């Protein structure tokens, strides 16, 4: 399909869905896009089934044939991550750096392996052609929370700034852990061996941070030589795209590097504003990245909805998918609980352990990154196993975004009420 025609169709989806939602349904915008794009895709599938030989059916099929992974991983992901990281509150990040680090690293690793072990148990019962490492690889696909989904949805539902900071920053960093773990397990499946995990982590993360800081420092020094806000934007675009390309070429994590670039520019821009009377009077720089994030988020969620057009169901899907969702929630809860216990400090938001585990488990939304990783396995997994990966990843995204995304606000306020009652009861006992 012609790229311009495809873009027109995507934009038509976004405009029509956005307008209907604004006038009638009043859902959170990103949730509305993924929900109604799924419904529209199902309608298109029905029409294609009724008229299989029509030119319209050919058009519908071509819509589902777009290269989603290339679009996300090799195209817009670095810009979306940079935009999200640019909004990080460095004060909140430093305050919560210990729980964020443990949640981003330990929770993702524990959740991935526990998910894999439990899924392997189901695979043995159903006699699925999956060994333990394939199941762990699936855990690596679905365990990391997606920064795009988190920053696009959770920041708009009324969470406290402190709690929202932990969730957003964890989402920004744990996808890098998930990608690194994915690469490690993939090597075990393909070659039967792999680099030592710690060595791989140092290479992926250490190399990414080093490249991001060096390039960002040089380009920000260049930025100091100008007072043109448009040139600020151009330099930031050059920074994140150049860093991402270098990291991907040398085998570092371009995902982590993009996050570091965004945080570096955010921190440096704050420093420049403190020293100069006027830096960007019309807020062109911040507005540009806000608009880019909103547009790319909208396109991404519509494209995820369109994936159903060419999605095939795996064997035992009616059993595998519900069990996979239960395993997902359970493994995430265990990972969060262990990481929270190991923080050794007061839990963010004055929650107790159970309250914090519930919030961090239910707010763990998945997005395009999980689907991109699942699609990448087509090169080395058997076709029937690949179908399991795509089915589980796709339903996981829809479950977390629609079910959890629509209800997380109610869960949050219920937890806040429970916390208030608990603290009030504690204060009465202490005063008595």
N, C-alpha and C positions, 0 to 999 in steps of 0.2 A: 504494500500500500504506500502511496505517496506520503512523505513525511508531513507535508502541509495539510493534506486531507485528514490524516490521523490527528494532528494538532487541533484542527477545527472541530472534530468530533469530541475530543477530550474537553475542549473549552466549552462546547455546547452542553456537555454533561454538567460541568461545573456551574455554568450560568443558570441553567434550568433548575438543577437541584438546589442551588443556593437561593434562588429567588423563591421557589416553592417553600423551602424550609423557613425562610425569613418571614413569609406572609402567613403560613399555615401551621407548620409543625413545631417550630421554635426549638429544635434540637441543637446541641452543640455542633458547630459547623462541620468539623472534621468527621464526627460520627455520622452526621446526616449524609455526607458525601459517600462514605464507604457503604452505608446501609442502602441508600437509594441507587447507587451505582450497581450494587449486587442485585437489587430487584429489577432494575432495567436490563441487566445482563440476562437474568432468568427469563424475562419477557422475550428478549432477542433469541434465546435458545429455543423457546416454544415456537416462535415464528419460523426459525430455521428448520425445526423438526417437521412442521406442517408443510413448508415449501422448500424441500431440500435442494432442489435444482435451480432455484431462482437466483438472479444476480444479487438480490438482497442477502441471501444465505451466504454467498461467496464473500460479500463485504463483511458480514458478521464474523465469518471464520478468520478473515484476515485481521480483524481487530484483536483476536486472541492470539495471533502469531507474533506479536511484537516481542522484541528482545528485552524482557523486563530486567533481567540481571545486568545486562550491559548498560541499560539506561541508568540504573541505580548505582551499581558499583563502579562503573567506568565513566559515569557522567555527572550526576547531580549530587551524589551523596556527600562529597566533600564540602560543597557549598551549604547544604542543609545543616551539616554538623557545625560548620563555622558559624552560621547564623545562630544556632542554638547556644553554642558555647559563648558567643559574644554577649549573651544576656546573663551569664553567670555572675552572681553577686559574690565577689571575692571575699568579702567579710564573712558572709554566711558559709562559704566554702571552707575557709580556714578554720572557722569555729567547729565545723562538723567533719573535718578531714578524716578523722579516725573511723567513724561509722561509715562514711562514704567509701573509704578505701576497702574496708572489710566487706561491705555489701557488694562493691563492684568486682572484687577479686574472689574472695572465699565463697560467697553465696553462689556466684555463677559456676564455679568449679564443683562445689558440693551438689548443687541442683542438677547439673549436667550428668554427673556420675550416678546420682541416686535415680534420676529419671531413666537413664540407660539401664540400670540394674532392674528396676521394676518393669520397664517395657520388655526387657529380655525375658522376664518370667512369663509375661503374656505371650511373647513370641514362641516360647517353648510349648505353652499350652495349645496354641493354635497351629503349631508346626509351621511357623513363618520362616522363610529362608534368610534369617538374620542372625548373625553371631553377636556376641556381647559388644564388640567394638562398633558395629553398625548401630546398635541401639544407643550406645553412648554418643555417637556422632549425631543421632537424632536429638539427643538431649542438648548437645551443643547448638543445634539449630534453633530450638524453641525456648531454651532457658534464659538467654540474655534479654533483658527488657530493652525495648527499642527507644532510643533517644528522640526520634522523630515523633513517634506516637506520644511519648511522655510529655515533651515540651509543647506539642501541639494541642493536647487535650487537658492534661492534669493542671497546667498553669491557669486554666480558665474556669475552674470549678469552685474556687473559694477556699482552697487549703491555706493554712497559715504559711507565712513566708519561710519560717524555719523548716517546717516539714516539707514544703514544696521544694526547698533548696536541696534537701537530702535526696528526695525522689528524682529530681531532674539531674543532679550531678551524678548520682549513682547510675542513672540510665545512660548518661553521656560516656561514662568510663567502662561500664561492664560489658558493653558490646565489643570493645576491643579485647577484653579477656575472652569473651565467647568466640570471637574470630580466631584468636591465637590458639585456643583449645581445639577449635574445629580443624585448624591446619595440622596440629599435632596428631589428633586421632585419625584424620584423613591419611596421614603418612603411614600410620600403623596398618590401615586397611589396604592401601595400595602397595606398599613396599614390605610390609611385615615388620618394619622397624622405623624408628624415627629419632630425631635429635633428642637429647635430654630435655625434659620439659622446661626446666629452669633456664637452660641455655636458649631455648626457643623464645621464652618469655623476655629474656634480656635483649635478644636480637630484635624481636617484634616491637616491644614497648620502648626499650632503651634507645634503639636506633631511631624510632619515630620521634621520641621526645627531643633527642639531640638535633636531628635534622630540622624539626619544626622551630626550635628555639634559635638555631643559628640563622636560618633563612629569614625568620620573622624579625630577628634583631636587626639584620642588615637592611631589610626593606622598611622597617619602621624608622630607622635613622634617616632613610631617604624621605620618608613621609614628613619628618620634622623640617625639611627644607622648603616645604610648600604650605600655603594656607588655602589651597583650593580644595573644597570638600569633594568635588568630583574626582580629583586625583587621589584623595584618600580612598575612595571606593575602588578605583582602578588598582591601586597598590595592594589593597586587601584581597581583591580577586586574584591578582598575580601571585600573592603570597600563598594562599591556600591551594590553588591549582598546581603551582610549581612544587610545593612541598609534597602534595599527594602523589604527583607523578614520580618524584624522586624516590619516595618511600616504596611505592609499588614496584619500581624498577629494581631496587636493592633488597626486596623481600621484607621490608619493615611494614608496620601497620599504618596504612594511610588513614584508617579510621581514627586511631589515637592521635596521629599527627594533626589531623584537621581540628580536633577538639583543642589540642594544645595551641594551635595557631589562633583560634577564636578567643581563647582565654588570654593569651599573650597580648593580642591587639586590644581586647577589652580593658585589661589592666593598664596597658601603656597609654591608651586614649584617656583614661581617667587621670593618669599622671600628667599628661600634656594639658588637660583642661585645668588642672590645679595651678599650673605654671603660667598659662597664657590667659589673657583677659577674654579673648574671643577666639575660638577654634573652629566651630561649626555652628554659626548662629541660627541657621534654618534646620538643623538636625538632619541634613541630607544623608549622612553616613548611617546613622541609626535607622532612619526611615527606610533607606534602601534595603538593608539587611532584613528588616521586619517584613517588607513587601516581598522580597525574594523568598523568605521562609514560608510565608502564607501561600504564595503561588505554587511553589514546588510541593508543599504539603498537600495542597488540593489536588494537583496532578497525580501525586503518588497514590492517594487514597482512591481516586477514580480508577487508576490503572490496576490496583489490587482487586477492585470489584470486577474489572474486565477479565481478570485471569480465569474466572469461572467459565468463560466461553469455550475454552479448550481443555478444561480440567476433566480427567477421567478418574472414576472411582476405583480404588483398589479392592482386592478380595477381602471379605470380612469387614468392610468399612463400617457397617452398622454397629459392630462390636469394638473394633479398634479405636475409632474416633472418640466415643464417650469415655472409654477407659483411659485413653491418652490424655484427655482433659483433666480427669481426676488425678492422674499421676502428676501432671503439670502443676496443679495447685498444691498438692501435697509436697512435692520435692522443693518447690519454691519456699513453702512455709518452713520446712526443716532447715533449708539453707539460711534463711533470714534469722531463724531462731538461734542457730549455732553462731553466726556472725555477730548477732546482737549481744549474746552472752559474753563473747570474747572481747567486746569493746571495753568492758571493765569500767565504764563511766556512765553517767546519767544518760538515759535514752532521750534522743531529741524529742521535743514537744511535751516533756514530762509524762510520757506514756509509760505504762508498765509493759512487761515483756509480751504478754498475750495481745494487748491492744496494738503494740507496734508491729508485731508479726502479722496480725490480720490486715492492718493498713498497707504494709509493704508488700504483702502477698497479693491483695486485691487490686493494688494500683500498678501491678507489674504488667503493663501493656506490651504487646508485640506488634511489629510492623513490617515494613518492606525488607528489612535486613534479613529476617528469618526466611522469608520467601526466596530471596536472592540466594542464600546459602543452600536452601533445599533444592533449587533449580540447578545449582552448580554440581550436584552429586550425579547428574545424568551421565557424566563422562566415565564414571568408574563403578557405579552400583548396577546390579542386575535390574532390568526394567520393572519387575514386580516390586522390588524393594524401593526403587525410585518413586513409584506410584504411592507407596506408603508414606514416604518422606513428604511429597508434595501435598497429599491429602491431609496429613496431620498438621503440617505447617500452615496450610491455608485455613483450616477450621480453627486452629489455635489463634491465628490473627483475628478472625471474625469473633470468636468467643471473647477474647480479652478486650477488643475494642468496643464491641457492641454490648455484651453482657456486663463485663466489668466496668467498661468506660461509662456506661449509662447509669450504673448503680454505685460507683465509687464515691460519688458525692454524698449519697444517703448513708453509706457505710462510714464515711468520715465524720459526718455529724452525729451518727449514733455512737461512735467511739468517743467523740468529744463530750457527749452527754454522759456516757459511762464514766469517763475520766473525771468530769466535774462531780458526779455523785460520789465517786470513790474518794476524791480529795476532800470533799465536804464531810464525808463520814469519818475520814482519818482525822480531820481537824477537830470534829466534835469529840472523838475519843481522847485526843491529846488534851483538849481543854477540860474534859471531865476528870 
